[in-house]
Amino acid sequence: MSTDRIEVYVDPEGSPYADGSHGYPANDLAHGLALVRARREPGQRAVIWMAGGEYRHHEPVSFTASDSFTAVVATDAANPPVLRGSVRLTGWRPVTVNGVAAYAAPSPRAAARRLYVDGVAAERPRHPREGFLRVEQQEGLDPAGSFVGTLFDGAASFRFAEGDIPELAQERAVEVVVPHYWVQERMPITAIDRDTRTLTSSLRSIFALRDDAAKLFARYWLDNVAERFGEVAGEWYLDATGELVGASGPHVLYLPEPGVDIDALDVRMPVTDAFVTLDGTADAPVREVRFEGVHFAEADFEVVPPAVPPFGVREDPQLPSAGRYAADVQAASTVPAAVRFDFARSCALIGGGIARVGGYGVSLGPGTRGALISGVSFSDLGAGAVRSGGGIDALAAEYNRANEVSDCTIARGGQVYPNAVAVLFQHGSHNVIAHNEISDLLYSGISVGWMWDYLHSPSEGNLIEGNHIHHLGQGLLNDMGGVYLLGIAPGTVVRGNHIHDIECANYGGWGIYLDEGSSHVVIEQNVVHDVSSQAYHQHYGREVIIRDNVWAFGRNGQVSITRPEEHVSFTFHRNIVVGEGMPAFIGYPDHRDLRRFGIDSDLNLFWDATPLDGAVRAANADRSTGPDGRVGFEIVERLDDEWAALGHDRHSITADPLFMDAAARDLRVREGSPAEGLGIRVPDVRGAGPRPVSERRHPLGAPTGIDPFLPTRG
């Protein structure tokens, strides 16, 4: 069937003078959009067909309300278009730096954090080469003081230990990197006073320079140290002035592996910070702009944006409005993205991919509603894959709702901002995050909600379903979850997710984590196992329903609460809870004493093949800090009998659940499992992760069809 839409063709070998016909294609997306604009009648649909191959894409292309109803589509999914926001470096010449023979080439930028060699991010030289240094003193800070009371006592300077900071030829190019709490600070050096051993940065740390739970001053290392260049093959350094190589202007230094021809390498530096922006307004939103099968690669910021309040947190009134910080309060929530939606309605990014970007892949900015991000491959991300912001007022134009991120593959994120979340939804309702595979990030997998405590939250009715979330954390930061919720969230459901292998630094490597005030949530039919803390953790909240899940093999037990309260924090029915020498419920002999838990727990199946006598179901533990800052974990009170005396788990049983293959982590159960008698709907999460295209049902997911009538094709 023919259409009345405009059809424009684009090809890497096209012409900037072309008319965009099938036989005379344009040469890039910007030209294709210009041709559509020249021909379009108000409201007319258009398709920009993009042939396969690589496109130079050095400036973002902006779509406004007048560009609504435009689809940008790969003509052949097997040979996709790739919009590359980078320049290939050429003109390499041999140089000697630090006594090492290397190569230098002119740089298109005088400031950069990312360089890609044959599609892989190259590392910058760091000091020390392995491990960390430790702050000797932050003025006025007691590292053993109150965790909460000192949290925001950040600083722009600190004293370093004798011998820790080498002489730096280009000290203003160096960043102090501080991983602590649940963030990583990046503090560019502005001055070093060696008499007082004081280092000063242009940015203030958002948090006190202490190592959180360890009650020591913070660990840190130096990134981009010229003096360490040449020690490891494959590293690079940006000589912003050219003085190190005796040249004029910025140069990139690179040390290839022995025997590798530098001219044979594809060495690329990003020169744009974004590929596409959908620039709607409250009065004139962008409608139904979609990208199908298009790949975007290599983007980064020339000037790295500082974190600037307001962050949308309780402490905003106490933070100077002109403050410039080295990290966001949480989740790298202000870091920009390479594809940006603002006041976008029913817009879509389907298939294709976003790779090698310095921040988030996609941002769903204020007023984004009904957007679909589906089937996209995200990889090598400076931050996370998708960040949804928007306003807090559910009745305002800036509020986000009804957006979906589904069937995406998200791998290797947090490479610049480890505290970023793979999929971050702050304020918003009736959103869907479903059937994604999320792996190899350094913080949480999915985060929904942005309101602390029991204050009103507009984040309700959200669905987190069928995701496969694994291998997060890697021991760098704390206070993370495979799925993380924050605030009152009626109607929110966490269902059918497979979560495993979450590793924190000192505390808080949880599978599903409900933080401050999380309430009225249903958590069902998830399988969570092999995490460094507990499989389920609730800071505090009320009336959460937890049913028909498998919680297994948490290193520090399976279920815990930070702040027990008088009301019912959660009901815990018909779950399978399995440990390896670790109890099911864990408390601590202080305000977190397990005997204070306000929960309703029953009809559960408990098991431990190597049980602690008297502590299969319940125990208190001690978490003492060692001299190296590591936080230990030791059972100190075995409380099975007291747990029963409190009326918990009267009808629960302790028996082998008969897993299909516990060693291989196939945690379905065999026929005859005691789970049957308890009425447990044992979850089967083999379908977690991306679904076949034929099973994806979103209304915006149908591909754009080709008009078979040649006249409309040129």
N, C-alpha and C positions, 0 to 999 in steps of 0.2 A: 504494500500500500504506500502510495506516495504521501509526502508531507509538505507543509508550507514552511518548513524551517530553512534556515540558512545553513549551507554546508561549505566549510572551508577546509582545505587540506594543507598540511605542514609536513616538511621533510627536512632532514639535516642537510641535504644537498639542494634545498630550495633556494629561492631568490628573494632578496629584500624588496624587489620590484614586482614580484609576482601578484597575480590576481587571486591566488588561493584556490584555483580550480584544480580538478583532479590531474590535469595535464601540466599545470604550471603552479606547483605548490609554493607556499611561503616558507621562510627559513627558520622561524621560531615562534614560540607561543605569543610573544608580544605582538609580532606582525599579524599573526592569525587573529588575535582579538581585535586589533585595529581594523582589519577588514570586516569583521562582524559588525563592529560599531558603525562603520561607514554605510552599511547596507540595512541595518536592522530597523524595523518599525517597532514602536512601543509594544512590549510584551511578546514579541516574536521569538520563537525558540531558535537555537543555533547549535550546531555541532562543529567542533574543531577536531578534525581527524589528524592524529599525529602518527607518522610513520616511525618505525623502529630506528634505533641508532642514538648517538649522543648529540646533545644540543648544548652549546655554550649558553649559560643562563646566569649572567653576572649581576642582574638587578631583579628585585622582586616585581612581579606583575600584579597589579592591583585590579580587582573586580569590584565595581560599585553597584548600586541598585539598578542602574541602567543596563548592567551586564547580566541581570537575572535571566534564568532559563537558558544557560549556556552549559553544554557538556563538552569536556575535553577528553577525548577517547583514544586509546591506542588502537591503531588499525589491525594490529596482530599481537595478541597476548604473548605469543611465543617469541616475538622479537620486539620487546617493548621500547618505547621512547624513554631516554634517561636524560633528565635535565640536570646538568652538572654546574654547580655554583663555584667551581674552582678553576684555577689556572695551573697548567702543567709547567713546572720549572724547567728551564733550559739554560744553556750557557754555563754549564758546570766547568769549573777550573780547579786544578789541584792547589791546596793550601796546606800550611802546617800550623796547627793550633795546639797549644799545650804539648808541643813536641810530637804530635801525632799527625800523620799524613791523612788529610781528609779532602773534602770538596766543598766549594762554595758556589752559589748561584744567586743572581739578583732576586730579591723578594718583592712581590707586588704589594706587600703591607709592611708597615713598620712595627706592628704589634699583632701577635697571633699566638694561640695556644695549641692549635691542631695542625698537623701535617700528615698527609696520607701517602703511603708508599705501596704501590700495587694494591690499593684498596684497603690497607691496614693502617691504623693509627700508629705513628711512630712515637716513641717515648722521648721526653725531654730529660736531660741529665739532672739528677737529684743528689742531695747531700743530707744525711749520709746515704751511701749506696744501698744499704740494707737497714731495716729497723727504723728507730725514731730517736730524736733528741727529746729532752724534757725541759720545759720552762723552769727556770730556777726560782723566779718570783714574779708575781703580779702585785704591784703596790696596793696595799690595803686588803688583799684577799687572803683569807684563811682557807686553804683547800680542804680542811676537815670541817668547815663550817656547814651551816644549813644548806641542804641541797636546793630547796625551793627558795630560801631567803637570799641566796647569792647568785641564783641562776642568771639574771640579766646584768650582773656586775661585770660587763665586758670591758675591754681595754684596747687601745690602739698601740700600746707599747708594753714591753716586758723585759725583765733581765734574763740574760742567757748565761749558762754555765761557762766557766773558763775553758777555752779551747774548742767550744762547740761550733762557733761560726768562723769559717776560714776567711781570709782576705778575699773580697769580691770585686773584680774589675768592673762589673756592671751591676752593682747592687740593686739599682732601681728596676732591673729586669727580673729580679728574683721574687718569688711569692713564698710566704710562710704558710704551710698547709697544716691545719690543726683539725684532726678528726676527734670529736668528743661528743658526749651526749648522743643526740640523734642527728647531728649536722656535721658538715666539714667546712671549716672556715678557710678562706683564701685571702691572705693579708699581704698585699704588695708592699715591699720595703721602700721607705722613703729616706731613712737615715739609720746609721749604726754608730753609736758612741762607744768606742772600745774602752775608754777610760772607766766608764760606769757599767760597761757591758749591757747597754740598753739598746734594744731594737725598736724602731718606730715604724708604723704602717700608715698608709693613707686611709685605711678602713679600720673601723673599730670592730672587734669581735662581738657578735650578738650575745654570746654567753661568756660567763667567767672562764678564764683560761685555766680551768681545772679539769681533771680527768674523771668527772662526774662521780660515779659510785665508788671509784677507787680512792677518793679523798687524797689525791696527789695533784700537783700541777700538771698541766696538759702535756701530752705528747705532741711533737710536731716534726716536720721535715722541711727542707728547702727545695723548691721546684725551680727549674730553669737556671741552673748554676753553670756559668761558662767554664769555671775551673774544673768541673767534672766531665766536660765534653771530651770525647775520645777514649773514655775508659771502656765503653760498651758499644759494639757494632750495632747499627740500626737506630741509634739515637740522633737527634737533631737539636740545633740551637739557632735561634733567630738573633743575629747580630744587628740590632736596630740601627746602628750608625755606620757599620762597615769597618769600624776601627780595628777590630780583631783580625781582619783579613787584609787590612791596608787598602780598603776600597771606599768609594763614596756611596752613601745610601745603604738601605737595609739589605742584608744578605742572609740567606739560609745556609747554615753549615750542616753537612750530613756525612756520617761515617758509614759506608756500606759494609756489608759482610765481605770477608776476604775473597778475592777473585771475582767479585760482582762488578760488572760494567755499569757505572753510574748512569750512562746515557741510555742504557736499556731499561732502567727503572722508570715507572710512571709515578713521579713525585708531584703531588698536588697540594696547593694551599687554597683554602676557601677564600673567596673575595666578596661574597654576599652573605648577609645574615639571615635572609629569608628567600624562599622561592616564590610563594604566592600569598597574597593577602586578600581576604574578603572583607572589604571596608564598608559595611553597612552602617546605618545610623538608626537611632530609635524611630525616627520618622520615615526613614527610607531604608529598610533592611534589604540585604541581598537575598534573593530567593532562587532556590533550585539551581545553583551552580554545582557541578559535579565533575570529578576526575575519575576516570576508569582506566586501570592498568598502566598508569603513568608512574615512573620511578623518579625520585628526587635524590640527589647525592651531593654531599659536601657543601655545608654552609656553616658559618661561624661568625662571631661578633668581632669586629675590628677593635672596638672599645668595649671591654667587658663591663656589663652593667652591674653597679653595686646593688645590694639589697637596700631598698628604701621603704620606710613605713609610709602609710599604714599597711600592716600585714593581715588585718582582719582578726586580731587576737585581743585578749583581755588587756594586755599590757600596752597596747597602742597609745593610750593617753599619757603614759609615763615615758614613752620613747620620744626623743626630740624629732619633730617632723622633718627637720633638715638633716637628720642622721644618715650616715652612709655606713653600711655594715658589710662585714665580710661573709655573711651567710643569711639566708632567710630564717625565720623562727622555726619553720618546719617545712619539709617536703620540697625545698627549692621552689616555693610556690609563686615567685615573681620572675623566674627565669623565662625569657622569651622563647618562642618556638619558630621553627623553619617554615611551617604552614599555619596561617593565622586566620581564624574565623572571628569576626566581630559583627554582631547583629545580623547573623546569618540564619535563614529559615529554610529548613528542608534541603540543606546542602549535603554533599556526600563526597567521600573519598573511598573508592572501592578498588580493591586489588592494588597492584603495584607495590611500591615500597618507599620508605624514607630511611636513608642510611648516611652515616658519617656526618652528623650534625653536632654543633657545639652545645645546644640547649635541648629543649623538648622537641619532639617531632611535630606535634600538632597542638595548637591551643584553641580551645573553644571559649572565646572571650565573651564579654557581656552581651546579653541578648541573643545568644545562640540557642535555637530551639529546633527540635526535630532533625538534628544532624545525624548522619550515619558514617561511621568509620569502620569499614568491614573488609576483612580479607587482606589487610595491609601487612607487609613485612617490615618491621622496624628493627634496625640493628646498628650497633656502634653509635650510641647516643651519648651526648654529653650529659644530658639529664634523663628524663623519662620519655615515654611515647606520646601520651595524650594528657593534657592538663585542661580541665574545665574550671573556669573562674565564675564570673558573673556576680550580680549583686545579692544582698541578703533579703531584700524585700520581695516576697513572692508575687506581689501585685505590680511591681515596677517593670518597665521595659528592659532593664538590665538583667533581669532574672533569667537563669538558664533552666531548661527542663526538656524532658522527652528526647534526650540524646542517647545514642547507642554506640558502644565500642564492642565489636563482636568479631570472632573468628580471625583475629590478628595473631601474628607471631612476633613476640617482643623479646629480643635477646641482646645481651651485652649493653646495658644502659648504665647511667651514673658514672661515666668515665671522667667527667670534669666535676660534676655535682653528685657525689655518691649519695647524698641525702635525698635525691629525687625519687619519686614514686613512678612505677611503670605506668599506671593509670590513676590519675589524681582528679577526683571530682570534689570540689569544695562545696559551696552552696548549690543546691539543685534538687529537683524532684522528678520522679517517674523516669529516671534514667535506667539504662540497661548496660551492664558490663558482663558479657557472656561469651563463653567458649573461646577465650584467648589462651595462648600458651605464653607464659611469662617466666623467664629464666635469666640467670647470670646478671642480676643487679645487686646493688650493695645496700639496699634499704627495702622498704615495703613494696609489695606487689600491686595491691589495689587499695586505695584510700578514699573513703567517702564520708563527707560531713566536715564542717568547719566551725562548730560551736562547742565551746568547752562548758562543762558543768550542766546544771539543769535549766539553763535559760532556753527560751524558745529557739528552735532550730527549724529552718524551712526545708531541710533535707529529709524528705519522706517519700515512701513508696518506691524506693530504688531496688533494683534486682541485680544481684551478683551471683551468677549461675554458670556452672559447667566449665569453670576455668581450671587450667592446669598450671599451678604456680610452684616453682621449685628452684632450688639452689640460689637463694638470696642471702645477702648479708656478708658472707665470707669473712666474718670476724672483725670487721672494721668499725662499725657503729653499734648503737644500742637502741632499745625501745622500738622495735619493728614488728610487723606482722605480715604474713602472707596476704591476709585481708585485714584491713585496719578500718574501724568505724569510730566516729567521733560525734557525740551529741545525741539528743532525743531524735528518734527516727522511726515513727510509727509507719507500719506498712513495708518496711525494708526487709528483704529476704536474702539470706545467704544460703545457697542451695547447690548441692551436687558438685562442689569444687574438690579438686585433688591437690593437696598442699603438702609439701615435704622439703626437707633439707633447708632449714632456715638457721643461720649461724650468726649470733651476735658477738660483740667484743666482751662485755662484762655482764650485761643483764638484758632481758627482753628480746630473746629470739623466739617469738611465739608464732603459732600457726594462724589462728584467728584471734584477733586482739580488739576488744571493745574498750575504748579509752573513755575519758571523763564524761559521765552523764549518759552514756549510750543506753538507750531504753527502747522497749517495745519492738524489738527485732526478733525475727524467727531465723534460727540457724538449724538447718536440717539436711540430712543425707550427704554430709561432707565426709571425706576421708583425709585425716591429718596425721602425719607421722614423721618421726625423725627430725625433731627440732631441738635447738640447744637449750631452750627453757621449757615451757609447757605448751602442749598442743592447743589448749584454749586458755586465754587470760582475759579477765575483766577487771579494769581499773576500778570503776564503780558505775552503777547504773541500776535500772530497776525493770522487773517484769520482762526479761528476755526469755524466750522459749528456745531450749536446746534439745533437740530430739532426733533420734535415728541417725546418729553420726558414729564414726569410728575415730577414737582418739588414741593414738598409740605411739609408744617408744619415745616419748619426750625425755630428754636427758635429765631434767629436774622435775619429773612428775608430769601429770597430764592436765590438771585443771587448777587454776589459782585465782585469787582475788586480791587486789592491792588494798582496797578500802572496804571492808565489810560494813554493811549498814543495817539498820533495824528492819527495813522493809525486805521484801523478797527480791534479791538481786537477779536470780534467774531460776527457772525450773529446768531440771536436768533429768529427762525421762527417756528410757529405751535407747540408751547409748551403749556401745561396746567400748570399754576402756581397758587398755592393755599396756603394762609396763615391763621393763627389763630390770628388775631390782629397784624399781621406783614406784611409789604409791600413786594412786589415782588423784586424790585431792591433796594439795600442798598449801600449808600456811607457814607462818613464822611466829616465834614466841614474843610478839609485841602487839601493836594495834592490828596486825594482820593475822592474829591467832586463828587457826582453822576452826576453833570452837565458836568463833563469833560469826561465821558465815551465815548469812540469811538466805538460804536457798531451799528449794524443794527438790530433793533428789530421790528417785525411786525407779524400779523396774529396769535397772541397768545390769549389764553383764560385765563383770570384772575378771581380769586374769593377769597373772604374772608367773612365768615359768620358773623364775628364780626369785621368789618373794622374800621380802623382809618380814620376819615374824612379827605379827601385830601391826603391820603397816602396808597392807595390800591396798586398802581403800583410803586411808587418811594418815597424815603425819605433819608435824611441824619440822622445819629445817632451819639451819643457821647458814648465813651467807657472810662469812668473814673475808676481809681483804688481806691478801698477802703482801709482803714487802715489795713485790714487783708490780703491784697494782691489780693483779688478777683477783677476781672475786670467786671464792669457793662455794661449795654447796654440800651440806652434810645433814642427814636426818638426825634430829636430836630428841624428838618425842614421837613415839609410835602410838597412834590414836584410833585404831580400828574399834576398840571397845567403846571409847567415849563417843565416837562418831555414831555408833549404833544406839547408844544411850540417849543421844540427842534426837533420835527419831528418824535419822536419815537412812535411806536405802533399806527399808523394812522388807520389801519384796524383791530386792535385787539378789542376784546370785553370783557366786565366784566359781567359774568353770572355764575350761578351755573352749574358746569360741569356734574352734575347728576352722581356722583360716585355710584358704586354698593353698597358699605357700607363703608363710610368714617371712621366711628368709629372703624371698624374692619380692616381698612387699605386695603380694597379691592378697589383699585383705577382704576379699569376698569370703563367704563361709560355705562349707560343704553341707550337703544334706544331713540332717540330724543335729545341726548345731543347736545348742541351748538357746540361741537367740530366737529361734522359732517360738519356743514356749513363752517368751517374754513379749512377743508381738512386735519385735524390732524389725522395721523395714530396712534391711541391711543394704547400704548404698553400693552401687556398682558404678564406679567412676571411669570405666574404660572409655567412655565417650567424652570425657573432659578434654578440653582443647578444641582447636578449629574443626568444624564440621565440613563434610563435603558441600560443594557449592549448591548442589541440588536440595540440601536440607536447610538452606538459609532463607528465611521467610520475610525479611523486612520489606515493606512496600517500596522503598527506594533502591532495593538491591537488584532489580531486573536490569540487564545490560541494555545499553542503547542499541537499537537495531539499525542496520544499514538500509538506506533508501535504495531499492533496486533499480530505480529509473535513472538511466545515465544522464539525461539532461540536467538533473539537479546535482549531478556529480561533476559537471564540467565537460 
